């Protein structure tokens, strides 16, 4: 993301934080606006036109989406009034604010990032399901309807978000999009997501200890997602953002082979 977009995104997050978001409708409308902008060459052209001032762009977006909730319009207009490095990054920023609005609207105890991880795990383990929600041949509405059925027991926020991601993949594979969204949801909840890969399941006590140790190391709360990976043989591999802690047996054996060869 360009420097202008990073500054614009931070300013937009401040605007959202100052507004009261008590219903999932706001996040849903902001995500729908991202799809509308991405799908409208005319609107993208106006937002990319250097001859139109940021304030005028905010007014344009405010008029286009005037029927939305007042909070949704305020967020979108404020975002359009910022300077973004590209229209694509503006769309990505709108998506992120929609995700953050959904998290803010969720009841206490709702773990949207965990629901997305569970869905991502199901998709990853079923090639036919992954094809059904990722194929360019199927209609966006059909894929969204499938996601709605698969997540019928999840929170409304998770269903809205997953449905949006299959409607607007933006050149991302579904797994990548779900992990990206889960990371933003966790950040809005002021904690980080740690993906823990092991050859065999860890016990609840082991997960609790690991969560405590990692939380102390990173200075924030963590949500642990456990993935069983037989290729590791033993040990554990942990990913937190761009950090990877690799204590797996497979990696240690690989390192040993390299040392012997050298």
CORTA-V171482 format. One record per residue. N is the residue number from 0. RES is the residue in one small letter. PHI is phi in degrees with one decimal (* if undefined). PSI is psi in whole degrees, -180 to 180 (NA if undefined). Layout:
BEGIN
n=(N	N)
res=(RES	RES)
phi=(PHI	PHI)
psi=(PSI	PSI)
END
This chain:
BEGIN
n=(0	1	2	3	4	5	6	7	8	9	10	11	12	13	14	15	16	17	18	19	20	21	22	23	24	25	26	27	28	29	30	31	32	33	34	35	36	37	38	39	40	41	42	43	44	45	46	47	48	49	50	51	52	53	54	55	56	57	58	59	60	61	62	63	64	65	66	67	68	69	70	71	72	73	74	75	76	77	78	79	80	81	82	83	84	85	86	87	88	89	90	91	92	93	94	95	96	97	98	99	100	101	102	103	104	105	106	107	108	109	110	111	112	113	114	115	116	117	118	119	120	121	122	123	124	125	126	127	128	129	130	131	132	133	134	135	136	137	138	139	140	141	142	143	144	145	146	147	148	149	150	151	152	153	154	155	156	157	158	159	160	161	162	163	164	165	166	167	168	169	170	171	172	173	174	175	176	177	178	179	180	181	182	183	184	185	186	187	188	189	190	191	192	193	194	195	196	197	198	199	200	201	202	203	204	205	206	207	208	209	210	211	212	213	214	215	216	217	218	219	220	221	222	223	224	225	226	227	228	229	230	231	232	233	234	235	236	237	238	239	240	241	242	243	244	245	246	247	248	249	250	251	252	253	254	255	256	257	258	259	260	261)
res=(x	x	x	x	x	x	x	x	x	x	x	x	x	x	x	x	x	x	x	x	x	x	x	x	x	x	x	x	x	x	x	x	x	x	x	x	x	x	x	x	x	x	x	x	x	x	x	x	x	x	x	x	x	x	x	x	x	x	x	x	x	x	x	x	x	x	x	x	x	x	x	x	x	x	x	x	x	x	x	x	x	x	x	x	x	x	x	x	x	x	x	x	x	x	x	x	x	x	x	x	x	x	x	x	x	x	x	x	x	x	x	x	x	x	x	x	x	x	x	x	x	x	x	x	x	x	x	x	x	x	x	x	x	x	x	x	x	x	x	x	x	x	x	x	x	x	x	x	x	x	x	x	x	x	x	x	x	x	x	x	x	x	x	x	x	x	x	x	x	x	x	x	x	x	x	x	x	x	x	x	x	x	x	x	x	x	x	x	x	x	x	x	x	x	x	x	x	x	x	x	x	x	x	x	x	x	x	x	x	x	x	x	x	x	x	x	x	x	x	x	x	x	x	x	x	x	x	x	x	x	x	x	x	x	x	x	x	x	x	x	x	x	x	x	x	x	x	x	x	x	x	x	x	x	x	x	x	x	x	x	x	x)
phi=(*	-67.5	-62.2	-63.4	-67.4	-62.6	-65.5	-64.0	-66.2	-62.6	-64.9	-67.6	-64.2	-65.3	-62.1	-62.2	-62.2	-83.6	-102.5	-89.3	-115.5	-110.7	-141.3	-68.9	-56.2	-62.9	-61.4	-62.9	-68.9	-66.3	-65.6	-63.7	-64.4	-59.9	-66.8	-64.8	-65.5	-62.7	-94.2	-115.5	-62.5	-65.1	-67.5	-61.6	-63.5	-64.9	-71.1	-93.1	-71.1	-68.1	-81.1	-101.5	-68.9	-56.0	-63.7	-66.7	-64.7	-62.1	-67.8	-62.0	-62.5	-61.2	-74.1	-61.5	-110.3	-63.8	-82.8	-78.5	-54.7	-55.8	-65.8	-60.2	-63.5	-61.8	-65.6	-64.3	-65.3	-64.7	-67.3	-66.8	-77.3	-83.2	-94.3	-112.1	-67.3	-159.1	-64.8	-59.8	-72.0	-64.2	-60.9	-62.0	-65.9	-62.8	-56.5	-61.9	-67.0	-64.3	-63.3	-64.1	-65.7	-62.1	-61.9	-67.2	-88.2	-76.6	-61.7	-56.9	92.5	-75.3	-112.2	-61.6	-64.0	-70.1	-63.5	-67.1	-63.2	-61.1	-67.6	-62.5	-64.0	-63.7	-66.5	-63.2	-89.0	-133.3	-62.5	-69.2	-66.2	-61.4	-65.4	-63.3	-95.1	-114.2	-59.6	-75.5	-78.6	-78.4	-75.8	-61.6	-64.8	-66.3	-66.8	-65.6	-64.1	-63.2	-61.6	-58.6	-69.1	-67.2	-107.7	-62.3	-95.1	-85.2	-69.5	-57.0	-63.4	-66.6	-64.1	-60.0	-68.0	-63.8	-63.5	-62.6	-64.6	-79.7	-78.2	-131.9	-68.9	51.9	65.3	-104.3	-70.6	-60.7	-62.5	-61.9	-64.2	-65.7	-66.8	-61.1	-64.8	-63.4	-64.0	-68.3	-60.2	-65.4	-61.4	-64.4	-83.7	66.0	-147.8	-112.3	-101.5	-113.6	-96.0	-108.2	-105.4	-137.7	-74.8	-132.3	-61.3	-83.8	-76.2	-58.6	-65.3	-66.0	-64.6	-63.2	-63.8	-63.6	-61.0	-65.8	-64.7	-67.6	-60.6	-66.8	-69.0	-97.2	70.5	-157.6	-66.3	-128.1	-111.6	-93.2	-111.4	-97.0	-122.3	-88.4	-131.7	-64.8	-69.8	-78.6	69.4	-166.6	79.1	-148.3	-124.9	-120.0	-118.2	-131.2	62.5	-89.1	-86.6	-129.2	-108.5	-112.6	-116.4	-77.7	-63.9	-59.6	-69.0	-64.2	-65.2	-63.4	-62.3	-63.8	-62.4	-63.8	-65.5	-67.8	-65.5	-64.6)
psi=(134	162	-38	-41	-37	-43	-41	-39	-43	-41	-38	-37	-34	-41	-47	-42	-27	-9	153	119	101	-2	150	-14	-37	-51	-40	-41	-38	-41	-40	-36	-38	-41	-39	-43	-45	-30	0	108	-36	-46	-41	-39	-41	-42	-24	-7	115	-16	-9	127	156	-39	-41	-36	-39	-39	-38	-49	-39	-38	-42	-38	31	-23	-5	172	147	-40	-42	-45	-41	-44	-48	-42	-41	-39	-42	-27	-12	162	122	150	-30	162	-37	-41	-29	-45	-43	-38	-40	-43	-47	-41	-33	-41	-46	-36	-39	-44	-41	-25	-11	144	155	139	-9	127	82	-42	-34	-39	-40	-39	-43	-42	-42	-38	-42	-42	-43	-32	-2	102	-34	-39	-42	-40	-40	-36	-7	-21	139	-12	-33	155	152	-39	-40	-42	-40	-39	-39	-44	-42	-41	-41	-29	29	-24	-1	175	155	-36	-43	-40	-45	-44	-48	-38	-40	-43	-33	-21	-33	77	-28	49	18	144	153	-39	-44	-44	-41	-41	-39	-47	-39	-37	-40	-42	-42	-43	-40	-31	4	39	171	159	128	123	118	115	126	161	-32	155	141	152	164	-39	-40	-41	-40	-45	-42	-42	-40	-46	-47	-38	-41	-37	-40	-8	27	164	151	146	119	127	120	131	127	121	103	-20	-13	-19	-54	180	-162	145	125	131	126	103	-126	-4	138	124	108	103	28	152	-39	-42	-41	-39	-40	-43	-40	-42	-40	-39	-39	-40	-43	NA)
END
